[in-house]
Each structure stands twice: as structure tokens, then as C-alpha cells.
Amino acid sequence: MGIYRTLLKPLYWWYEQRLSRAVLAGGKLPKHLGIILDGNRRFARSIGVETHMGHDLGAHKAYEVLEWCLALGIPHVTLWVFSSDNKSRDPQEVAHLLELFAREAAKMVHDPRIHNNAVRIKLIGQIEDFPESTRKALHELEQATAHYQGMLLHIAIGYGGREEIVGAIRSLLRAKAAEGKSLEELSRELQVSDIEEHLYTAGAPDPDFIVRTSGEVRLSGFLLWQAAYSEYYFCDAYWPSFRKVDFLRALRSFQSRERRFGR
């Protein structure tokens, strides 16, 4: 098996280079790429290691994929790393994830890849019930990059699409009430744009392309409002084993599609 892999390396490199050239020649790239990072636990089981190792490897993969996006100049990226539903997992697993988020956020504050590329990081989700150390590290990362004008990286953590929409409507109602608007006036005047202004991603374009790893073919609540006209791509690879060729294949698929927006 080792010899077989060694022999395949030059072929794999050639194929990756060919795909890279094709993507660059294809021209059209996503303006906002959403990625559902799925399969860390199943990857860990597949190689016979503890679950926490799968999450640790998944965190390293996120850096790698971010570098691919930066190299291509994709201006907006949203990574869904932890859902609101994930909070109900085994307490030990959740505790490890929250420690991992704090540790990685602290590293990213000083990561030259973030600063050299002027990446602005914005957290989206509900983290109020996270440990103080995790919340502090995440907020410090957000604040350290708030002035940058490069890629806008949304990190969806403690995120649920339904919860986001409910929160947006609550925020909208409070804002209109502060303006002295009645419910009757609001119901008569309400526009789609009114709700959009109160979403976590307000000010950013809706994702035109969403990729999910691990072979699951569903959104699971990811950017429910914003994904109305998104193109989707479902990859069988578990997140930690998501290769650059998988990434490039996804982009080639996106480039081959015609987006008609109902027309």
C-alpha cells in the first residue's frame, strides 16, 4: 500500500495542477463561499483514533482551506464549525470543542496569514452560554481583525439557521418599536430587506456556493435565509480528509452552472 501511494503522488500532483489551471481559466469564482465542515468524528473512527483527534485535525484543515480561498481571492467565506444542535452532544466532547475553539482563536490573533492578508473575522451564532474563556478568546479575535478590509471570514459557531431568523425578527421588532411603529404599520410596510438588515451576515452578499463534506446531502439549517439561491455541492470526503483536488472539483462544478435566479 505504501509503494502504491508513492507511485500515485506524481499523478496526483499533475491532476491537481491541471485542475488549478482549469479553475483559473474558468473565470467565475464564488463571491461568497459557505462550507459545512462535517465528518470529523467519522474520520476519527475510520482511522481508529479518539473523537477529539478528529476535531483537532479538522481545525488544521480549516486553516488549509482558508489558504486555498485566499490564494484564489474569494472575498467572503463562511465556515460552519459548531451548530446550536451540537451543544447537546456528549459533555466531554463539547468541552473539548470549546477548549479547541479558545485555543485556535488565541493562535489566530497572532497568525501572520490572517494579518498579512487583512482577513476580517466575524463570529455568527449564539455563544452566550460558552465558558468565559472561550467567549473572551473569540471576541478578542474578532476585535483584533475588525479594522481589516480583506476577506470577510464568518465563523459560524453555536449557529442555527432557524435561531438566526428568529433573532433577526426580534431585533427588527425592537428597532421598529423604538421608532414608534405599531405592529399594524410594521405588517403593512414589512419588506424582505428589513429582515435581511438584521441577519448575522448583514452587509455581505448571500452565499452563491455552499459545499458540505462527509457525504451528507442536506443543509441542516445552514444560512437558511441567505441560501435561497445558492448552488450546492456535496462531497463524500470527511472534512479532515478534504483535499485540494476535492476543493478544485467543487469550484469546477460551480463554474459549469448557469445561475438563473428563477428566470
Secondary structure, DSSP 8 states (H G I E B T S, - for coil): -HHHHHHHHHHHHHHHHHHHHHHHHH----SEEEEE---HHHHHHHTT--HHHHHHHHHHHHHHHHHHHHHHT--EEEEEEEETGGGGS-HHHHHHHHHHHHHHHHHHTT-HHHHHTT-EEEEES--TTS-HHHHHHHHHHHHHTTT--S-EEEEEEEE-HHHHHHHHHHHHHHHHHHTT--HHHHHHH--HHHHHTTSTTTTS---SEEEE-TT--S-TTTTTTGGGG-EEEE--S-GGG--HHHHHHHHHHHHT----TT-
